[in-house]
Amino acid sequence: MNSLTNLKWSDSASIGRNWRTLAIMVLALPFLFGGSCIPDFRTPIEDWRTTTENLLNDALAALNNASADWQRILEELKEDLPEQVRSTVRVEVANLISRSIAQGGVELRCNLDFIRIRVRQALERIKIKFLGGTPSPTEPGICQVVPLAVDRALVPSRIKQIEFYGYDFDQASDLKVILERTNGRQDVTGSLNRPTHYAMTLSFGATGVQLDANSLRFTLEWGGRIISTIAIIQPTTPVCRTRTERIQPNPVTYVPPHQRGDREFEAHGPTIVSRTSLLIDSRSIRTLVYMLAYESNADNSGKEDYTKAEGSKIFPMYTAPSGWRILRVSPNAPIEHRFRDTDWTIDSYNMGGGIVRRLDYVGDIDGHESGTRTKVDVTFNQLIIDLVETENCVPANTVMELRGDNLIDDATFLRLKGSVEEQLQRRIEIIDVEPDTTRQR
């Protein structure tokens, strides 16, 4: 007889108690091993949100390099993004690639560095949206205006329109073109055509803007600010007077806000990325300081919450005197810097030439620091600012560019030639006499 049929009731009860005991032990395993983690019993679930954020951060860091191949970086990002964001973030990155490639093909009106910086700004907005934030409005970027000034004597026979080349014109809903006249301001935005996001045209003639003796200049305005000015050369329009100012900007300190984690970097870095750039319009210079500090190279002790501080802030720097506008600023290239903090001391880096002379960082220190003590101090080099008067006039360098492009009447050029040469010679003398103010001291 099968031995199983010989089991007594007491043996069956014993087996039942043993199975109940085993079940209880299995249910108790999460508590025995801490939390809800059972080693080797299940496959960890990938945190696709963290993966996406890390991929975006890596791409942004790569775009800090002035020689970065922005197209390759975005293509790799698009392919590496998790499946969960293929219909959102991946689509936005793909659109960014196509928009940037199309813009770069229009006679290279925008240089490659400008495109890289705009791509990085757009990617930052994608990241902010992914993290649930609200990005700031997209500011249109102007690369070139053709012609730089309008000789009324050639309108509309030779000059039939003004062409604007830049970035994100389609996303600037409040972009306006104003015709300033001796008797007031006329909104001529209705004559503005936007065939693509990177090009706009303002037509002259019967179906466009019509100029007369009272027409002074065009201004392209966005967000209540003038972002470009185009002079109208009349028979009596003079060459603008220019002057040069040198300023020593005050140092600024920026403490990026805490974004996640326990506020303590715990000697795991942090890895720090900073970027300082100038925001220049016709009336003012501001500086944008960005800083990211994130915990890196943490051990595998079960830490789930990596500390991060990140943000940016705009600081006022300079305002042009009344009656003058900013023509150019030197130096003006952005400064981007990255390193890994390895101690509790202040880390100082001499940047030499450019807009920044020195960067002083506080990364990891004793105690909690993210959002309170982690910071960057930015010390600037001296800036050279060329100013041009805002009265009804045309800048000397604009006259010369128009001459080279055959966009100024011969009689007009002969009338302005003497004043142009005087202004250009004065500029050369200023450059020759003044010392090199961008060199590290």
HELIX and SHEET records of a PDB file:
HELIX    1   1 SER A    3  ASN A    6  5                                   4    
HELIX    2   2 TRP A    9  LEU A   32  1                                  24    
HELIX    3   3 TRP A   48  ALA A   62  1                                  15    
HELIX    4   4 TRP A   70  ASP A   80  1                                  11    
HELIX    5   5 GLU A   83  VAL A   85  5                                   3    
HELIX    6   6 VAL A   89  GLY A  104  1                                  16    
HELIX    7   7 LEU A  112  PHE A  130  1                                  19    
HELIX    8   8 ARG A  152  LEU A  154  5                                   3    
HELIX    9   9 PHE A  169  GLN A  171  5                                   3    
HELIX   10  10 THR A  189  SER A  191  5                                   3    
HELIX   11  11 ALA A  396  GLY A  404  1                                   9    
HELIX   12  12 ASP A  410  VAL A  433  1                                  24    
SHEET    1   A 4 GLY A 141  VAL A 146  0                                        
SHEET    2   A 4 GLN A 161  TYR A 167 -1                                        
SHEET    3   A 4 ALA A 199  SER A 203 -1                                        
SHEET    4   A 4 LEU A 192  THR A 196 -1                                        
SHEET    1   B 5 ALA A 149  ASP A 151  0                                        
SHEET    2   B 5 ARG A 225  ILE A 233  1                                        
SHEET    3   B 5 SER A 215  TRP A 222 -1                                        
SHEET    4   B 5 LYS A 176  ARG A 181 -1                                        
SHEET    5   B 5 GLY A 184  ASP A 187 -1                                        
SHEET    1   C 3 THR A 242  ILE A 247  0                                        
SHEET    2   C 3 LEU A 383  GLU A 389 -1                                        
SHEET    3   C 3 TRP A 324  SER A 330 -1                                        
SHEET    1   D 4 VAL A 252  TYR A 254  0                                        
SHEET    2   D 4 LYS A 375  PHE A 380 -1                                        
SHEET    3   D 4 VAL A 356  VAL A 362 -1                                        
SHEET    4   D 4 ASP A 347  ASN A 350 -1                                        
SHEET    1   E 5 HIS A 258  ARG A 260  0                                        
SHEET    2   E 5 LYS A 308  THR A 319 -1                                        
SHEET    3   E 5 SER A 284  TYR A 294 -1                                        
SHEET    4   E 5 THR A 271  ILE A 280 -1                                        
SHEET    5   E 5 ILE A 335  ARG A 340 -1                                        
END                                                                             
